[in-house]
Amino acid sequence: MSKIIDEILSSLSRSRIFRNRELLLPDYVPEELPHREEQIKRLVEILSPLMRGEKPNNIFIYGLTGTGKTAVTKFVVKKLHEKISNSFIYVYINTRQTDTPYRILADLLENLGSKVPFTGISTAELYRRFIKKVLELKPILVIVLDEIDALVKKHGDDILYRLTRANYEMGKSKVSIIGITNDIKFVEFLDPRVKSSLSEEEIIFPPYNAEELEDILKRRATLAFYDSVVSDDVIKLCAAIAARDHGDARRALDLLRVAGEVAEREGAEKLTIEHVNKARVEIERDRVYEVVSTLPFHSKLVLLAIVIGVNEKRRTLTTGEVYDVYTKLAKKIGVESVTQRRVSDIINELDMLGIITARVVNRGRYGKTKEVNLAVNEETVIKAISEKDSKIASLWDR
Ligand SMILES: Nc1ncnc2c1ncn2[C@@H]1O[C@H](COP(=O)(O)OP(=O)(O)OP(=O)(O)O)[C@@H](O)[C@H]1O
């Protein structure tokens, strides 16, 4: 009897949709990267001096989000290492996660086999140890610094300066750096010496178009889903949505994965267009929640003022009206308001995040103002604003 129960339970828990859902997760590096042949070729060519035990030029890789920069770099470096593991060591660091110069140097040292205490040593001392350790090494060290803009925005470019100078200090060419970013503007903030050193070689990753995304999705879907679960129409829709959203393969894969999850929850046997549309709403809701819940306190309060104001007046608000509601709310919970100028800046920031729309309108002799309105689902906003902050939550009594 218990065998029957086991069989029923196991058949219920077995997915009818996913053969292997993990293959659609963002961290998975696929064995095939269609439509990135040119970038793969360039990267291999630039890194080819490693075959002779020589240091390749530094490389700067940029392109919009989801264009395959990380996947291609990891893929190429790993494949080369499998072939010529004696001639180089590589360390991959995502500087959004490992986000201080101290942690980066500690990570490098640990990867080279040195133990580093969590604190207690100065960054300068760590750097000295790093140089010493690299000099002892036989092979070349290739350092991949992903999302390099995050580091520079937080801590400036001192650590990049040091790392790009390391070869001069050692009197030997032993360190190569591959920097990756999706923020082209950040390059302007780099010290010119760092910039020119880092971009000895540059590779640009263009966005994918809809057909390319379709191809990418098809190949990933064949591995991740059971046969005949995903139709061409579903793939086409996911690709078209992501292509409109600046050709982001991550977004396309997310849509397909979440659509699969929705289908599974509903007990369906196949993915439909409706599952994709539901996935889209779910992803957008999660994005809004994530963005709003991590806003600073006064930005949340301004956003709540917009929600309340629009609800009361049943129309868009001017910047002045937003400020009035905001100051009333601040007073109610006994916090000091920020200036009208700052509220104006916050309105612009919320607009850039896509949470509100703020359209400039000319009111003749009254000058210019903005028409402010909420651009996303109100319920999600309220939930995200109030869930972690009881002070703000008390202002929303419905
Ligand atoms: N040509 C491709 N074939 C298959 N999958 C791809 C391809 N390009 C990107 N992907 C997948 O899309 C997702 C995003 O790619 P990746 O992380 O490399 O983008 P990125 O350019 O580094 O983005 P970001 O700047 O946001 O870090 C990953 O899951 C990756 O495996």
The ligand as a MOL file (V3000), in Angstrom:
LIG
                    3D

  0  0  0     0  0            999 V3000
M  V30 BEGIN CTAB
M  V30 COUNTS 31 33 0 0 0
M  V30 BEGIN ATOM
M  V30 1 N 24.0450 33.9910 -26.8030 0
M  V30 2 C 23.4840 33.4590 -25.7280 0
M  V30 3 N 23.0530 32.1790 -25.7340 0
M  V30 4 C 22.4900 31.6220 -24.6410 0
M  V30 5 N 22.2670 32.2740 -23.4910 0
M  V30 6 C 22.6780 33.5600 -23.4240 0
M  V30 7 C 23.3010 34.2110 -24.5330 0
M  V30 8 N 23.5770 35.4890 -24.1730 0
M  V30 9 C 23.1560 35.6250 -22.9110 0
M  V30 10 N 22.6280 34.4810 -22.4580 0
M  V30 11 C 22.0320 34.2440 -21.1410 0
M  V30 12 O 21.3720 35.4350 -20.7470 0
M  V30 13 C 21.5860 35.7160 -19.3690 0
M  V30 14 C 22.2470 37.0510 -19.2300 0
M  V30 15 O 23.5470 37.0020 -19.8290 0
M  V30 16 P 24.8320 37.6470 -19.1370 0
M  V30 17 O 24.7500 37.5320 -17.6450 0
M  V30 18 O 26.0440 37.1110 -19.7970 0
M  V30 19 O 24.5960 39.1720 -19.5470 0
M  V30 20 P 25.4850 40.4360 -19.2430 0
M  V30 21 O 25.6980 41.0950 -20.5530 0
M  V30 22 O 26.6920 40.0590 -18.4530 0
M  V30 23 O 24.4600 41.2860 -18.3960 0
M  V30 24 P 24.7020 42.3350 -17.1690 0
M  V30 25 O 25.3670 43.5200 -17.7760 0
M  V30 26 O 23.3140 42.6340 -16.7040 0
M  V30 27 O 25.5490 41.6200 -16.1630 0
M  V30 28 C 22.4120 34.5580 -18.8400 0
M  V30 29 O 21.5440 33.6040 -18.2980 0
M  V30 30 C 23.0920 33.9930 -20.0730 0
M  V30 31 O 23.3600 32.6180 -19.9260 0
M  V30 END ATOM
M  V30 BEGIN BOND
M  V30 1 1 1 2
M  V30 2 1 2 3
M  V30 3 2 2 7
M  V30 4 2 3 4
M  V30 5 1 4 5
M  V30 6 2 5 6
M  V30 7 1 6 7
M  V30 8 1 6 10
M  V30 9 1 7 8
M  V30 10 2 8 9
M  V30 11 1 9 10
M  V30 12 1 10 11
M  V30 13 1 11 12
M  V30 14 1 11 30
M  V30 15 1 12 13
M  V30 16 1 13 14
M  V30 17 1 13 28
M  V30 18 1 14 15
M  V30 19 1 15 16
M  V30 20 2 16 17
M  V30 21 1 16 18
M  V30 22 1 16 19
M  V30 23 1 19 20
M  V30 24 2 20 21
M  V30 25 1 20 22
M  V30 26 1 20 23
M  V30 27 1 23 24
M  V30 28 2 24 25
M  V30 29 1 24 26
M  V30 30 1 24 27
M  V30 31 1 28 29
M  V30 32 1 28 30
M  V30 33 1 30 31
M  V30 END BOND
M  V30 END CTAB
M  END
